[in-house]
């Protein structure tokens, strides 16, 4: 538990044991599940935690209000890492009314069977008075679930933003950004966004426009630090990512069986460096978790993808990558394709066709290698990287 201001408390928990978030995304630095308590004439909790953390969570609540009752539990987002403890919460705080929109309360019933007729259904612009604190609710559907909403405390200019503006990474002592080194959280924010929210750029843009005129002094997300000094930077980062804007740099991804396609990737990277590109990430798609590759793709303008032909198709690791990029609707990338085969080529055509469907800028012909790597192939790949780098610098 930590006090954030006169009446608002952080009562969330850290998870340092889960290996994969959503059973997909690595958590080497853990993750926090943030929850907040507003101690007013009426007591409100904003967002809950997962079921496994309820004992610790209950201790955090009691540290603030002892044995007093809770009037409201506001559910901004129904994903089980934030709502999983609702059944237990209702057992310990039976008088608390769940506050959510129509879709939220449908999910509360569907997931946990604990919705009640006296729960509070809110719509866009609905207000709720706790005494001194006046709360306003805004619906931001598909950021990144259909029931998602945010809660704004007009009294303290605090936005309880749900998953919006969140990031991976447990909180190491401090909760407020002004008392910590925030730099490690920004790569984790890009990874969180690209992995989980990346498909929903248009809804995120809609939410940002909706909140643009709101005075923000504190942003309380459900993951990561509470933002005060860095609000402008955090909002700008989400704005940039949701518009698919990127910095000067290139992500080179390959899948290789016997090293030939890997050597092609190294040559493409060398060509990009020759063009003056300083930010270059090279990933083996078969060995690097997709999570980190997506973060790089959402960060840099350039993207080069290479693969071996495998069983008359494309290496499965690259097929999965292309699907992930397509699913997220990535736009405005400078793209190059390369690959290899032994007797029947398929991969390069698949990758090139993908670039066409995505409307990526393709400044150079693809490079396709039959059988063994050679100095001639190296030079072609260097030229591919060079042309990619030159185009990246133009856009």
Order of alpha helices (4+ residues) and beta strands (2+ residues): beta-beta-beta-beta-beta-beta-beta-beta-alpha-beta-alpha-alpha-beta-alpha-beta-beta-beta-beta-beta-alpha-alpha-beta-alpha-beta-alpha-beta-alpha-beta-beta-alpha-beta-alpha-beta-alpha
